[in-house]
Amino acid sequence: MTYLGFFINTLLLPAVALARAWKRLRGDGSHDLDRPPAVMNEALARVFALAAVVPRCRMPVGASLLVVGRR
């Protein structure tokens, strides 16, 4: 079995890291699954859409890890 893994959401990593650090400083232990306010969600969607124009290269970090396994 082989695995292919790479990071996605590299452009959003700084914002995700800041938001999570802020939550820890406040002592908030809740999950990150709640949808943000509409304005912020639209801004994040536009940043995520930039991934289509960023050159295809594997980045060493990201906010999400995509893994595909093959048999």
C-alpha positions as protocol buffer text, in pm:
chain_id: "A"
residue {
  index: 1
  type: MET
  ca { x: 0 y: 0 z: 0 }
}
residue {
  index: 2
  type: THR
  ca { x: 133 y: 345 z: -86 }
}
residue {
  index: 3
  type: TYR
  ca { x: 30 y: 679 z: 56 }
}
residue {
  index: 4
  type: LEU
  ca { x: 39 y: 1021 z: -100 }
}
residue {
  index: 5
  type: GLY
  ca { x: 1 y: 1313 z: 139 }
}
residue {
  index: 6
  type: PHE
  ca { x: 33 y: 1686 z: 101 }
}
residue {
  index: 7
  type: PHE
  ca { x: -72 y: 1999 z: 282 }
}
residue {
  index: 8
  type: ILE
  ca { x: -351 y: 2225 z: 160 }
}
residue {
  index: 9
  type: ASN
  ca { x: -476 y: 2562 z: 287 }
}
residue {
  index: 10
  type: THR
  ca { x: -120 y: 2692 z: 307 }
}
residue {
  index: 11
  type: LEU
  ca { x: -239 y: 3048 z: 246 }
}
residue {
  index: 12
  type: LEU
  ca { x: -478 y: 3027 z: 540 }
}
residue {
  index: 13
  type: LEU
  ca { x: -224 y: 2882 z: 785 }
}
residue {
  index: 14
  type: PRO
  ca { x: -122 y: 3217 z: 943 }
}
residue {
  index: 15
  type: ALA
  ca { x: -487 y: 3309 z: 1010 }
}
residue {
  index: 16
  type: VAL
  ca { x: -567 y: 2964 z: 1148 }
}
residue {
  index: 17
  type: ALA
  ca { x: -260 y: 2970 z: 1375 }
}
residue {
  index: 18
  type: LEU
  ca { x: -348 y: 3315 z: 1509 }
}
residue {
  index: 19
  type: ALA
  ca { x: -711 y: 3221 z: 1573 }
}
residue {
  index: 20
  type: ARG
  ca { x: -615 y: 2902 z: 1756 }
}
residue {
  index: 21
  type: ALA
  ca { x: -349 y: 3081 z: 1963 }
}
residue {
  index: 22
  type: TRP
  ca { x: -603 y: 3349 z: 2060 }
}
residue {
  index: 23
  type: LYS
  ca { x: -851 y: 3081 z: 2166 }
}
residue {
  index: 24
  type: ARG
  ca { x: -588 y: 2913 z: 2384 }
}
residue {
  index: 25
  type: LEU
  ca { x: -493 y: 3243 z: 2548 }
}
residue {
  index: 26
  type: ARG
  ca { x: -860 y: 3301 z: 2633 }
}
residue {
  index: 27
  type: GLY
  ca { x: -891 y: 2948 z: 2771 }
}
residue {
  index: 28
  type: ASP
  ca { x: -1150 y: 2853 z: 2509 }
}
residue {
  index: 29
  type: GLY
  ca { x: -1136 y: 2476 z: 2457 }
}
residue {
  index: 30
  type: SER
  ca { x: -1414 y: 2455 z: 2199 }
}
residue {
  index: 31
  type: HIS
  ca { x: -1371 y: 2301 z: 1856 }
}
residue {
  index: 32
  type: ASP
  ca { x: -1311 y: 2485 z: 1527 }
}
residue {
  index: 33
  type: LEU
  ca { x: -1612 y: 2343 z: 1344 }
}
residue {
  index: 34
  type: ASP
  ca { x: -1848 y: 2638 z: 1382 }
}
residue {
  index: 35
  type: ARG
  ca { x: -1901 y: 2847 z: 1070 }
}
residue {
  index: 36
  type: PRO
  ca { x: -1759 y: 3199 z: 1105 }
}
residue {
  index: 37
  type: PRO
  ca { x: -1973 y: 3509 z: 1048 }
}
residue {
  index: 38
  type: ALA
  ca { x: -2081 y: 3556 z: 684 }
}
residue {
  index: 39
  type: VAL
  ca { x: -1837 y: 3839 z: 608 }
}
residue {
  index: 40
  type: MET
  ca { x: -1540 y: 3646 z: 745 }
}
residue {
  index: 41
  type: ASN
  ca { x: -1654 y: 3327 z: 574 }
}
residue {
  index: 42
  type: GLU
  ca { x: -1667 y: 3507 z: 238 }
}
residue {
  index: 43
  type: ALA
  ca { x: -1318 y: 3652 z: 289 }
}
residue {
  index: 44
  type: LEU
  ca { x: -1178 y: 3309 z: 381 }
}
residue {
  index: 45
  type: ALA
  ca { x: -1350 y: 3153 z: 80 }
}
residue {
  index: 46
  type: ARG
  ca { x: -1181 y: 3407 z: -148 }
}
residue {
  index: 47
  type: VAL
  ca { x: -840 y: 3333 z: 2 }
}
residue {
  index: 48
  type: PHE
  ca { x: -904 y: 2960 z: -35 }
}
residue {
  index: 49
  type: ALA
  ca { x: -999 y: 3019 z: -400 }
}
residue {
  index: 50
  type: LEU
  ca { x: -654 y: 3170 z: -459 }
}
residue {
  index: 51
  type: ALA
  ca { x: -517 y: 2817 z: -432 }
}
residue {
  index: 52
  type: ALA
  ca { x: -630 y: 2769 z: -792 }
}
residue {
  index: 53
  type: VAL
  ca { x: -390 y: 3038 z: -912 }
}
residue {
  index: 54
  type: VAL
  ca { x: -98 y: 2958 z: -682 }
}
residue {
  index: 55
  type: PRO
  ca { x: 157 y: 2746 z: -867 }
}
residue {
  index: 56
  type: ARG
  ca { x: 117 y: 2374 z: -800 }
}
residue {
  index: 57
  type: CYS
  ca { x: 398 y: 2290 z: -564 }
}
residue {
  index: 58
  type: ARG
  ca { x: 408 y: 2095 z: -244 }
}
residue {
  index: 59
  type: MET
  ca { x: 436 y: 2318 z: 57 }
}
residue {
  index: 60
  type: PRO
  ca { x: 594 y: 2192 z: 381 }
}
residue {
  index: 61
  type: VAL
  ca { x: 310 y: 2330 z: 598 }
}
residue {
  index: 62
  type: GLY
  ca { x: -61 y: 2397 z: 577 }
}
residue {
  index: 63
  type: ALA
  ca { x: -382 y: 2409 z: 778 }
}
residue {
  index: 64
  type: SER
  ca { x: -504 y: 2074 z: 638 }
}
residue {
  index: 65
  type: LEU
  ca { x: -338 y: 1751 z: 534 }
}
residue {
  index: 66
  type: LEU
  ca { x: -477 y: 1555 z: 241 }
}
residue {
  index: 67
  type: VAL
  ca { x: -377 y: 1189 z: 229 }
}
residue {
  index: 68
  type: VAL
  ca { x: -462 y: 935 z: -40 }
}
residue {
  index: 69
  type: GLY
  ca { x: -390 y: 566 z: 8 }
}
residue {
  index: 70
  type: ARG
  ca { x: -364 y: 317 z: -278 }
}
residue {
  index: 71
  type: ARG
  ca { x: -351 y: -56 z: -272 }
}
